[in-house]
Amino acid sequence: MTASASFRDPLRVVAIADADSFVKWSASLLDTVPGIRRHLLIVRTPLTVSPSQQRAALAGTSFGEAGVTRIGFDELDGWLGGHRPDVVVLAGRGPFVRLVARRIDRMRRRPVVVSGLPGMSIPAQRGALEYRRESDLLVLHSHREERAFAELGRRIGVVTPTALATLPFARPDSAGIARADGSTHAGSAGHRTASGAVGHGSTRAFSAGAVALADRPAPRVLGTDLVFAAQALVPAERHDRAALAQVLRQAAEADPTRRVVVKLRSRPGEAETHLERDAYADLLGMRPANLVFSHQPMATALESAEGLVTVSSTAIVEAIARDVPVIALDMFGVSKPLLNTVFVGSGLLGGAEEVIGRRFRHPHPQWLRDNYFHRAAESTWWEQVEQLVVLRREGGLRARPVPIGRGGALHAAWHRASVLGAEDRTLAGRVALGIGSPLVRGIVALRQARGRAAEDTWADAGTDYTLEPTPHRDPIRR
């Protein structure tokens, strides 16, 4: 990463997050930037990581206890005013980002505001962009995402500058296989897994987008675990989740000498970024001895993996970066609501029989560069942040304040109470929730009905963006 600006003192950069996936993303993102003073603020909301989730999220980063502060939302103004960061990275779901952005608007010395999404973001969703439209910079992680969000912005009239970053979990140094020249490269074509399946060629962390096969490293030592990355949102229906649980059970029974590891994001009583219904821990109450649950960091789980299985988890990117073959499960189809259209053309899609037979595969090289494994030199997000800091200090960067929403103070109180849950102890919040929640449910239902009656871009396989509200039942307020 080449510096685009010279600063007398290290820039002070603070990530503000709450939920597990955003803590992991923001900490890993800042860990890629040398020469800064980094800190992580974890704000208390119903989604806030537990101490054990925090340890898992920060594993492999340089963030120690001194680099992390847990605070209440009402402490935010004082902390930011005292530390006066140059850059703030807002890392949370859309409503959280907008709520914190309103507090940043009150600062006398406003920092550069950066936001982003913690994983693969195809399709680009309208809400994801709307809630982050006031950011000075929106970080995206693939050329495909850049095109999708640009087209979405044109459709809805939102102009938000974007920048490309390498998804932190796709870094070649995290996989320990970077080349001396700083790039990475493809491995031997026809790499064979322990199960005997032949993939499309070992990628060897294809983040550089190289195509040469020369100077190949030795093949990765194969593990024996089938690691399943569980997701809260997909599949959504109980019968589908039960069917997937049965496939995992059958995979374990097919070879009792090898484990099937269900990698979970939370323990009972802990929250996740998204609300999980019909948890696999419940669906797999009766299971073979070699079908086990794990709460360890994904990077640790992949160390002993023969292959990874998931519907659409960003864990696939982590696995590819470590030369672990994968199956992107298509037993429920391929569609935007399943969040797996990104894998069309990748060569990674497979069904239940492939999972049971452990027939993992590697991605097509042509798919990689457009999807999260671009050249490192193309990730210029930090250079753009530095330029924005210079502009801000010179008075040339216009602030992008969050406008007052329809409903004024009542809407603001509802928004705060929805995000903070029990952490909001205001009377206005309780009143606003009682009045506003039914109205919001009605508005969302009306918008979804309009989408079904009109273009319904969630069902349009020809685009990488959506215009209607998400079909997933996923409340902020739990």
C-alpha positions in Angstrom: 0.0 0.0 0.0 1.6 3.3 -1.1 1.0 6.4 0.9 -0.7 9.1 -1.0 -0.2 11.8 1.6 2.5 12.6 4.2 1.4 13.5 7.7 3.5 14.8 10.5 1.8 12.7 13.1 0.1 9.3 12.6 -3.5 9.6 11.8 -6.0 8.7 14.5 -8.5 6.1 13.2 -11.4 4.8 15.2 -13.8 2.0 14.2 -17.2 2.1 15.8 -19.0 -1.2 15.8 -21.4 -3.5 17.8 -22.2 -6.8 16.1 -19.7 -9.7 15.7 -19.2 -9.6 11.9 -18.7 -5.9 11.9 -16.2 -6.1 14.7 -14.3 -8.7 12.8 -14.4 -6.7 9.5 -13.5 -3.3 10.9 -10.6 -4.6 13.0 -9.2 -6.7 10.2 -9.6 -3.7 7.8 -7.7 -1.3 10.0 -5.1 -3.9 10.7 -4.1 -3.7 7.0 -3.1 0.0 7.4 0.4 0.7 8.6 1.5 3.8 10.5 -1.8 4.8 12.1 -3.1 5.0 15.7 -6.0 2.6 15.6 -8.7 2.0 18.1 -12.0 0.0 18.2 -15.1 1.3 20.0 -17.7 -1.3 20.7 -21.1 0.3 21.4 -23.7 -1.5 23.6 -26.8 -2.5 21.6 -28.8 -5.7 21.5 -26.3 -7.0 18.9 -23.1 -6.3 20.8 -20.5 -9.0 20.8 -19.9 -11.0 24.0 -16.4 -11.1 25.3 -15.9 -14.6 23.8 -17.2 -13.4 20.4 -14.9 -10.4 20.6 -11.9 -12.6 21.2 -12.9 -14.8 18.2 -13.5 -11.7 16.0 -10.2 -10.1 16.9 -8.1 -13.3 16.6 -5.3 -12.8 14.2 -5.3 -9.0 14.4 -3.1 -6.7 16.4 -5.9 -5.4 18.5 -5.3 -6.1 22.2 -7.3 -5.1 25.3 -5.7 -1.6 25.2 -7.0 -1.1 21.7 -10.6 -1.8 22.4 -13.1 0.2 24.5 -16.7 -0.8 25.3 -19.0 2.2 25.8 -22.7 3.1 26.0 -24.2 5.2 23.2 -24.6 8.3 25.4 -20.8 8.1 26.1 -20.0 8.4 22.5 -20.0 12.2 22.3 -17.5 12.6 25.2 -15.2 9.9 23.9 -15.0 11.3 20.4 -14.7 14.8 21.6 -11.8 13.9 23.9 -9.9 11.8 21.3 -10.6 13.8 18.2 -10.1 11.1 15.6 -9.1 12.0 12.0 -11.0 9.1 10.5 -14.0 7.2 11.8 -15.0 3.8 10.3 -18.7 3.2 11.0 -19.1 -0.6 11.2 -22.6 -1.8 11.8 -26.0 -2.5 10.2 -27.5 0.4 8.4 -29.7 1.9 11.2 -26.7 1.8 13.6 -24.5 3.6 11.0 -27.0 6.4 10.6 -27.6 6.7 14.4 -23.8 7.1 15.0 -23.4 9.4 12.0 -25.9 11.8 13.6 -23.7 12.0 16.7 -20.6 12.7 14.5 -22.5 15.5 12.8 -22.5 17.3 16.3 -18.7 17.3 16.5 -17.0 20.6 16.2 -14.0 19.0 14.4 -15.7 16.5 12.2 -13.6 13.5 11.1 -13.6 11.8 7.7 -16.5 9.3 7.8 -15.9 5.9 6.2 -18.4 3.0 6.1 -18.6 -0.4 4.6 -20.1 -3.9 4.6 -18.5 -6.9 6.4 -18.6 -9.4 3.6 -19.8 -10.2 0.1 -22.4 -7.7 -0.9 -24.0 -9.1 -4.0 -26.8 -8.2 -4.6 -26.2 -4.6 -3.7 -29.2 -3.7 -1.6 -31.0 -0.4 -1.6 -31.1 -0.2 2.2 -27.3 -0.8 2.4 -26.7 2.3 0.3 -29.5 4.5 1.6 -28.3 4.2 5.3 -24.7 4.9 4.3 -25.3 7.7 1.7 -23.9 10.4 4.0 -20.5 8.7 4.4 -17.5 10.5 2.8 -16.4 7.1 1.5 -18.1 3.7 1.1 -15.7 0.8 1.1 -16.5 -2.1 -1.3 -14.6 -5.3 -1.9 -14.8 -6.3 -5.5 -15.0 -4.8 -9.0 -18.4 -6.4 -9.3 -19.7 -4.7 -6.2 -18.4 -1.4 -7.4 -20.4 -1.8 -10.6 -23.5 -3.0 -8.7 -23.5 -0.1 -6.2 -22.8 2.4 -9.0 -25.8 1.2 -10.9 -28.0 1.1 -7.8 -27.0 4.7 -7.0 -28.0 5.8 -10.4 -31.3 4.1 -10.1 -32.2 5.7 -6.8 -30.4 9.0 -7.2 -27.8 8.5 -4.5 -24.2 9.7 -5.1 -21.8 8.2 -2.5 -18.1 8.0 -3.3 -16.8 4.4 -3.2 -13.4 2.8 -2.9 -12.0 -0.7 -3.4 -10.4 -2.7 -0.6 -9.3 -6.2 -0.5 -11.7 -8.1 1.8 -9.5 -8.5 4.9 -10.1 -12.2 5.1 -8.8 -12.6 1.5 -5.4 -11.2 2.3 -2.5 -13.4 1.1 -0.5 -12.7 4.2 -3.3 -14.1 6.3 -3.0 -17.4 4.4 0.8 -17.3 4.7 1.3 -17.8 1.0 2.3 -14.4 -0.4 5.0 -14.3 -3.0 8.2 -12.3 -2.4 7.1 -9.6 -4.9 4.0 -9.0 -2.9 1.6 -10.8 -5.2 0.1 -14.3 -5.1 -0.5 -16.8 -7.8 -2.4 -19.7 -9.0 -1.3 -23.2 -8.1 -1.3 -26.4 -10.0 -4.3 -27.0 -12.3 -6.3 -30.0 -11.4 -5.5 -30.0 -7.7 -6.9 -33.1 -6.2 -8.6 -33.2 -2.8 -8.3 -36.0 -0.2 -11.6 -37.3 -1.4 -10.3 -37.6 -5.0 -12.3 -34.8 -6.5 -10.6 -32.7 -9.1 -11.2 -28.9 -8.9 -10.6 -26.1 -11.3 -7.1 -25.5 -10.1 -5.7 -24.5 -6.7 -6.0 -20.8 -6.4 -3.2 -20.2 -3.9 -4.9 -17.0 -2.7 -5.6 -15.5 -6.0 -5.8 -12.0 -4.6 -3.3 -10.7 -7.1 -5.3 -11.9 -10.0 -2.2 -13.5 -11.5 -2.5 -16.2 -14.1 1.1 -17.6 -14.3 1.6 -21.1 -12.9 5.3 -20.7 -12.4 7.0 -20.6 -9.0 4.3 -22.6 -7.4 4.4 -23.2 -3.6 4.0 -26.7 -2.3 0.4 -27.8 -2.0 -1.4 -27.1 1.2 -1.4 -30.0 3.7 -4.9 -31.3 3.5 -7.1 -31.5 6.6 -9.9 -34.0 7.1 -12.8 -31.8 8.4 -15.9 -30.9 6.4 -16.5 -27.4 7.8 -20.0 -26.0 7.4 -20.3 -22.2 7.8 -23.8 -21.7 9.3 -25.8 -18.6 8.4 -28.7 -16.9 10.2 -30.5 -15.6 7.1 -30.2 -18.4 4.5 -31.9 -20.7 4.1 -34.8 -18.9 5.8 -37.5 -21.6 6.1 -37.4 -24.2 8.9 -38.0 -27.1 6.5 -35.0 -26.0 4.4 -32.8 -25.7 7.4 -33.9 -29.1 8.6 -33.1 -30.6 5.2 -29.6 -29.0 5.3 -29.1 -30.4 8.8 -30.0 -33.9 7.4 -27.4 -33.5 4.6 -24.8 -32.7 7.3 -25.9 -35.8 9.3 -25.6 -38.0 6.2 -22.1 -36.6 5.4 -21.0 -37.5 8.9 -22.5 -41.0 8.6 -20.9 -41.6 5.2 -17.5 -41.5 6.8 -17.4 -41.9 10.6 -13.6 -41.5 10.6 -13.8 -37.8 9.5 -15.5 -35.0 11.2 -18.3 -32.7 10.0 -17.8 -29.4 11.9 -20.7 -27.0 12.1 -19.1 -23.6 12.6 -21.5 -21.4 14.7 -21.3 -17.7 15.3 -22.9 -17.5 18.7 -23.5 -19.5 21.9 -26.9 -19.6 23.7 -27.6 -16.1 25.0 -25.2 -14.4 22.6 -26.4 -12.2 19.7 -25.3 -12.2 16.1 -25.4 -9.6 13.4 -28.6 -11.2 12.0 -31.4 -12.9 13.9 -31.2 -16.7 13.6 -34.4 -18.8 13.7 -34.3 -22.6 13.8 -30.7 -22.9 15.0 -28.6 -25.9 13.8 -27.8 -26.7 17.5 -31.5 -27.5 17.9 -32.0 -29.2 14.5 -29.0 -31.5 15.2 -29.9 -32.5 18.7 -29.5 -36.2 17.8 -26.3 -36.6 15.7 -23.4 -38.9 15.0 -20.4 -38.5 17.3 -18.3 -37.1 14.4 -20.7 -34.3 13.8 -19.6 -31.5 16.1 -20.2 -27.8 16.8 -17.4 -25.2 16.9 -17.2 -21.6 18.0 -13.6 -21.1 17.2 -12.5 -18.4 14.7 -13.1 -19.4 11.1 -9.4 -19.2 10.3 -8.7 -21.8 13.0 -11.5 -24.1 11.8 -10.0 -23.9 8.2 -6.6 -25.1 9.4 -8.0 -28.6 9.8 -10.5 -28.4 6.9 -10.6 -30.7 3.9 -13.2 -28.4 2.5 -15.8 -25.8 3.4 -19.5 -25.9 2.7 -22.0 -23.0 3.0 -24.9 -21.4 1.2 -23.4 -17.9 0.8 -21.1 -17.1 3.7 -18.1 -14.9 3.3 -16.2 -17.8 4.8 -15.9 -19.0 1.2 -13.5 -16.1 0.6 -11.5 -17.1 3.6 -11.3 -20.6 2.4 -10.2 -19.7 -1.2 -7.5 -17.5 0.3 -6.1 -20.5 2.1 -6.4 -22.9 -0.8 -9.2 -24.8 0.9 -11.7 -26.2 -1.7 -15.4 -25.4 -1.2 -18.9 -26.1 -2.1 -21.4 -23.2 -2.5 -24.6 -25.1 -1.8 -27.3 -24.8 -4.4 -29.7 -27.4 -3.1 -32.3 -24.7 -2.6 -31.6 -23.0 -5.9 -29.6 -19.9 -6.9 -31.4 -16.6 -6.3 -30.9 -13.2 -4.8 -32.8 -14.0 -1.6 -30.4 -16.9 -1.1 -27.5 -14.4 -1.5 -25.7 -16.8 -3.8 -26.0 -15.4 -7.3 -22.4 -14.1 -6.8 -21.3 -17.7 -7.4 -22.8 -18.1 -10.8 -19.9 -18.9 -13.2 -17.5 -19.6 -10.3 -17.5 -23.4 -10.6 -18.2 -23.6 -6.9 -21.9 -24.5 -6.9 -22.9 -28.0 -5.8 -25.7 -29.9 -4.3 -26.4 -32.4 -1.4 -24.7 -35.3 -3.1 -21.5 -33.4 -3.6 -21.5 -32.5 0.1 -22.1 -36.0 1.3 -19.4 -37.3 -1.1 -17.1 -34.4 -0.1 -16.5 -33.4 -3.7 -15.1 -30.0 -3.1 -13.9 -27.7 -5.8 -11.7 -24.7 -6.5 -13.0 -21.6 -8.4 -12.5 -20.8 -12.0 -9.6 -18.4 -12.3 -11.6 -16.1 -14.6 -14.2 -15.5 -11.8 -11.6 -14.6 -9.2 -10.4 -11.2 -10.2 -13.9 -9.7 -10.6 -15.0 -11.3 -7.3 -12.9 -10.4 -4.3 -9.5 -11.5 -5.6 -8.3 -8.5 -7.5 -4.7 -7.3 -7.6 -3.5 -5.8 -4.3 -2.5 -2.5 -6.2 -6.1 -2.0 -7.1 -7.2 -1.7 -3.4 -6.8 2.1 -3.1 -9.3 2.8 -0.3 -6.7 4.0 2.2 -5.0 6.3 -0.3 -8.5 7.8 -0.9 -9.0 8.2 2.8 -5.7 10.1 3.2 -6.7 12.4 0.4 -10.0 13.1 2.1 -8.2 13.9 5.4 -6.1 16.4 3.5 -9.1 18.0 1.9 -10.9 18.1 5.3 -8.0 19.9 7.0 -7.8 22.4 4.1 -11.5 23.1 4.4 -12.2 21.6 1.0 -14.3 18.6 2.0 -18.0 19.4 2.4 -19.6 17.7 5.4 -22.4 15.2 4.5 -24.8 15.6 7.4 -27.6 13.1 8.0 -30.9 14.9 7.2 -33.8 15.0 9.7 -36.1 12.2 8.7 -39.8 12.4 8.1 -41.6 12.6 11.5 -38.9 14.8 13.0 -38.2 14.2 16.7 -40.7 11.2 16.9 -38.9 9.5 14.1 -35.5 10.2 15.6 -36.7 8.7 19.0 -38.0 5.6 17.2 -34.8 5.2 15.3 -32.7 5.5 18.5 -34.9 3.1 20.5 -34.9 0.5 17.6 -31.2 0.4 17.4 -30.3 0.6 21.1 -33.1 -1.6 22.6 -32.8 -1.7 26.4 -29.8 0.7 26.2 -32.3 3.5 25.3 -34.0 4.5 28.5 -35.9 7.5 27.3 -39.6 8.1 27.6 -39.6 9.5 24.0 -38.2 6.2 22.8 -40.9 4.1 24.5 -43.6 6.3 23.1 -42.1 6.3 19.6 -41.8 2.6 19.5 -45.5 2.2 20.4 -46.6 4.6 17.7 -43.9 4.0 15.1 -43.4 0.3 14.9 -46.8 -0.6 13.4 -46.4 2.3 10.9 -43.0 1.0 9.8 -44.3 -2.5 9.4 -47.1 -1.2 7.2 -44.7 0.9 5.1 -42.4 -2.0 4.5 -45.3 -4.3 3.6 -46.6 -1.7 1.1 -43.1 -1.3 -0.5 -42.7 -5.1 -0.8 -46.2 -5.3 -2.4 -45.3 -2.6 -4.9 -42.2 -4.5 -5.7 -44.1 -7.7 -6.4 -46.6 -5.8 -8.5 -43.9 -3.9 -10.4 -40.2 -4.8 -11.1 -39.4 -6.9 -8.0 -35.7 -6.7 -8.5 -35.2 -9.4 -5.8 -36.5 -11.8 -8.4 -34.6 -10.3 -11.3 -31.6 -12.6 -12.0 -30.3 -10.2 -14.6 -29.0 -7.5 -12.2 -26.7 -7.4 -9.2 -28.8 -5.0 -7.2 -32.2 -4.7 -5.6 -34.6 -1.8 -5.2 -37.2 -3.3 -2.8 -36.8 -4.0 1.0 -35.1 -7.2 1.9 -37.4 -10.2 2.1 -35.5 -11.6 5.1 -37.2 -11.2 8.5 -34.4 -9.6 10.4 -35.3 -7.0 13.0 -32.7 -4.8 14.6 -34.8 -4.7 17.8 -34.7 -8.2 19.3 
